[in-house]
Amino acid sequence: MDKELKELQKQANRFMKQARESIKSNKEDGYLERAFMRANNRLRMFQKKHKMHKGYLFSSKGLETEEDLEKYKQLLKSVTENVRLNPELSETHKESQIQFYQDQGWAKDRESAEAIYNFKGTSIYEELMDMNLSDIPSELLERYGKFIDANYSVDDFSDMITAFNKQLSLGNRKYKDVKDFYKFTDRYMKLMKTRQDDFNKGLSEFMEYNGDEYNDFFTFMENF
């Protein structure tokens, strides 16, 4: 293995170790965790294909042909040039996204923009993606920015999503696409402001509700 490839391998292993340690420390970073899992899967597939010893670190042991070494080099670069796994690239990417959110008007200041960036890395965001709300980014992030600007938290946003899903579990079928979800978020935020005193209590009771009279959050709140 030449000097360049050896240095690339050393760097890739360092980034993977750092990612593993960060994930183990229970830091909420969905971006990093997903990038790490994808890189680890690629490593396992490469090891299996080349009948190599399965391990957590990159190694060129057993690779002999130029073709195999070139594929190995590209595998290493998929880690060293990854904007999530490479700390320097990650920080640069984060700053560009934070500036972008502010330029788009989704956040009024850096704090709000950083909250939006962090939100995109959470399991809540992944949950929305799993709901096939595929054109999420702009409008949803703008609404999340409004939550933050109104001094609500990611937990408040999570509660809203939970309430939305609760309706579906109760048989509500009037929400058919992402536009319906956006309308729900706007109405939900308005209700939060007008029902400040008892909103959380009503929300809590709706979360525990398992009857068949109400399958709509807002109807439930009207009769709460």
C-alpha positions as CSV (number, residue, x, y, z in Angstrom):
1,M,0.0,0.0,0.0
2,D,1.5,3.4,-1.0
3,K,1.9,6.3,1.3
4,E,-1.2,8.2,0.0
5,L,-3.5,5.3,0.5
6,K,-2.1,4.5,3.9
7,E,-2.7,8.1,5.0
8,L,-6.2,8.0,3.6
9,Q,-6.9,4.8,5.5
10,K,-5.6,6.3,8.7
11,Q,-7.9,9.3,8.3
12,A,-11.0,7.3,7.5
13,N,-10.5,5.1,10.5
14,R,-10.0,8.2,12.7
15,F,-13.3,9.7,11.4
16,M,-15.2,6.5,12.0
17,K,-13.8,6.2,15.5
18,Q,-14.8,9.7,16.3
19,A,-18.3,9.2,14.9
20,R,-18.7,6.0,16.9
21,E,-17.6,7.7,20.1
22,S,-19.9,10.6,19.5
23,I,-22.9,8.4,18.9
24,K,-22.2,6.3,22.0
25,S,-22.1,9.5,24.1
26,N,-25.8,9.8,23.3
27,K,-25.5,13.1,21.5
28,E,-28.6,13.7,19.4
29,D,-27.1,13.8,15.9
30,G,-29.1,12.0,13.3
31,Y,-27.0,13.3,10.5
32,L,-23.9,11.7,11.9
33,E,-25.5,8.4,12.9
34,R,-27.0,7.9,9.5
35,A,-23.8,8.7,7.7
36,F,-21.9,6.3,10.1
37,M,-24.3,3.5,9.5
38,R,-24.1,3.9,5.7
39,A,-20.3,4.0,5.8
40,N,-20.2,0.9,8.1
41,N,-22.5,-1.0,5.8
42,R,-20.4,-0.2,2.8
43,L,-17.3,-1.4,4.7
44,R,-19.1,-4.7,5.6
45,M,-20.1,-5.2,2.0
46,F,-16.6,-4.6,0.7
47,Q,-15.2,-7.0,3.3
48,K,-17.7,-9.7,2.3
49,K,-17.1,-9.3,-1.4
50,H,-13.3,-9.5,-1.0
51,K,-13.5,-12.3,1.6
52,M,-11.8,-10.1,4.2
53,H,-11.8,-10.4,7.9
54,K,-14.9,-8.6,9.3
55,G,-13.9,-5.7,11.5
56,Y,-14.8,-2.2,12.5
57,L,-11.7,-0.5,10.9
58,F,-10.6,-0.2,7.3
59,S,-7.8,-2.5,6.2
60,S,-6.2,-3.3,2.9
61,K,-5.0,-6.7,4.0
62,G,-5.6,-9.3,1.3
63,L,-6.0,-6.7,-1.5
64,E,-3.5,-7.3,-4.2
65,T,-4.8,-6.1,-7.6
66,E,-4.7,-2.5,-8.8
67,E,-8.5,-2.7,-9.4
68,D,-9.2,-3.8,-5.8
69,L,-6.9,-1.1,-4.4
70,E,-8.6,1.6,-6.5
71,K,-12.1,0.4,-5.3
72,Y,-10.7,0.5,-1.7
73,K,-9.4,4.0,-2.3
74,Q,-12.9,5.1,-3.4
75,L,-14.4,3.5,-0.3
76,L,-12.0,5.4,2.0
77,K,-12.9,8.6,0.2
78,S,-16.6,8.0,0.8
79,V,-15.7,8.6,4.4
80,T,-12.9,11.2,4.3
81,E,-14.9,13.4,1.9
82,N,-18.3,12.9,3.6
83,V,-19.8,16.2,4.9
84,R,-21.1,14.4,8.0
85,L,-18.1,12.2,8.9
86,N,-15.3,14.7,8.1
87,P,-15.5,17.2,11.1
88,E,-14.1,20.0,9.0
89,L,-16.4,19.5,6.1
90,S,-19.3,19.0,8.5
91,E,-18.7,22.4,10.2
92,T,-18.4,24.1,6.8
93,H,-21.6,22.5,5.6
94,K,-23.5,23.4,8.8
95,E,-22.5,27.0,8.5
96,S,-23.6,27.2,4.9
97,Q,-27.0,25.7,5.7
98,I,-27.5,28.0,8.7
99,Q,-26.8,31.0,6.4
100,F,-29.1,29.5,3.8
101,Y,-32.0,29.2,6.2
102,Q,-31.6,32.8,7.2
103,D,-31.3,33.9,3.5
104,Q,-34.5,32.0,2.7
105,G,-36.4,33.8,5.5
106,W,-37.1,30.5,7.4
107,A,-35.3,31.8,10.5
108,K,-35.0,35.3,11.8
109,D,-31.6,34.8,13.3
110,R,-28.7,32.4,13.7
111,E,-30.2,30.7,16.8
112,S,-33.4,29.9,14.9
113,A,-31.5,28.8,11.9
114,E,-29.3,26.5,14.0
115,A,-32.5,25.0,15.5
116,I,-33.8,24.2,12.0
117,Y,-30.5,22.6,11.1
118,N,-30.6,20.5,14.2
119,F,-34.2,19.6,13.7
120,K,-33.4,18.1,10.3
121,G,-31.1,15.7,12.1
122,T,-33.7,14.4,14.5
123,S,-35.9,11.3,14.4
124,I,-38.9,13.6,14.2
125,Y,-37.8,14.7,10.8
126,E,-37.2,11.1,9.8
127,E,-40.7,10.3,11.0
128,L,-42.2,12.9,8.7
129,M,-40.1,11.6,5.8
130,D,-41.5,8.1,6.6
131,M,-45.0,9.5,6.3
132,N,-44.2,10.2,2.6
133,L,-44.4,13.9,3.0
134,S,-41.8,14.0,0.3
135,D,-41.8,17.7,-0.5
136,I,-41.0,18.6,3.2
137,P,-38.0,20.9,3.2
138,S,-39.0,24.5,2.5
139,E,-42.5,24.8,3.9
140,L,-42.0,22.5,6.9
141,L,-38.8,24.1,7.9
142,E,-40.4,27.5,7.6
143,R,-43.1,26.4,10.0
144,Y,-40.5,24.9,12.3
145,G,-38.8,28.2,12.2
146,K,-42.0,29.9,13.3
147,F,-42.2,27.5,16.2
148,I,-38.7,28.5,17.4
149,D,-39.3,32.2,16.8
150,A,-42.4,31.9,19.0
151,N,-40.2,30.5,21.7
152,Y,-41.6,27.0,21.4
153,S,-39.2,24.0,21.4
154,V,-38.4,20.9,19.4
155,D,-40.4,19.0,22.0
156,D,-43.5,21.2,21.2
157,F,-43.0,20.5,17.6
158,S,-42.7,16.8,18.4
159,D,-46.0,16.9,20.4
160,M,-47.7,18.4,17.4
161,I,-46.5,15.6,15.1
162,T,-47.6,13.1,17.7
163,A,-51.0,14.7,17.9
164,F,-51.2,14.5,14.1
165,N,-50.3,10.8,14.1
166,K,-52.8,10.2,16.9
167,Q,-55.6,11.3,14.7
168,L,-54.5,8.8,12.0
169,S,-54.4,6.0,14.5
170,L,-58.0,6.9,15.6
171,G,-59.2,6.5,12.0
172,N,-59.0,10.1,10.7
173,R,-58.6,10.0,6.9
174,K,-59.1,13.6,5.9
175,Y,-55.4,14.3,5.9
176,K,-54.2,13.0,2.5
177,D,-51.0,14.9,1.6
178,V,-48.4,17.3,2.8
179,K,-50.6,20.4,2.2
180,D,-53.1,19.0,4.6
181,F,-50.3,18.6,7.2
182,Y,-49.2,22.2,6.7
183,K,-52.8,23.4,7.3
184,F,-52.8,21.3,10.4
185,T,-49.6,22.9,11.7
186,D,-50.9,26.4,11.1
187,R,-54.1,25.7,12.9
188,Y,-52.3,23.9,15.7
189,M,-50.0,26.9,16.3
190,K,-53.0,29.3,16.4
191,L,-54.7,27.1,19.0
192,M,-51.5,27.0,21.1
193,K,-51.7,30.8,21.3
194,T,-55.4,31.1,22.0
195,R,-55.6,28.2,24.5
196,Q,-52.4,28.9,26.4
197,D,-53.9,28.1,29.8
198,D,-55.3,24.6,29.1
199,F,-53.7,23.6,25.8
200,N,-51.2,21.2,27.3
201,K,-53.8,19.6,29.5
202,G,-56.1,19.1,26.5
203,L,-53.2,17.8,24.4
204,S,-52.2,15.3,27.1
205,E,-55.8,14.0,27.4
206,F,-56.1,13.6,23.6
207,M,-52.9,11.6,23.6
208,E,-54.4,9.2,26.1
209,Y,-57.9,9.1,24.4
210,N,-58.9,5.8,22.8
211,G,-62.6,6.3,22.3
212,D,-64.5,6.4,19.0
213,E,-66.3,9.7,19.4
214,Y,-63.3,11.9,18.4
215,N,-60.7,11.3,15.7
216,D,-59.9,14.9,15.1
217,F,-57.7,16.9,17.5
218,F,-59.4,20.2,17.0
219,T,-62.9,18.8,17.5
220,F,-61.6,17.1,20.7
221,M,-60.2,20.5,21.9
222,E,-63.5,22.2,21.2
223,N,-65.3,19.8,23.5
224,F,-62.5,19.6,26.1
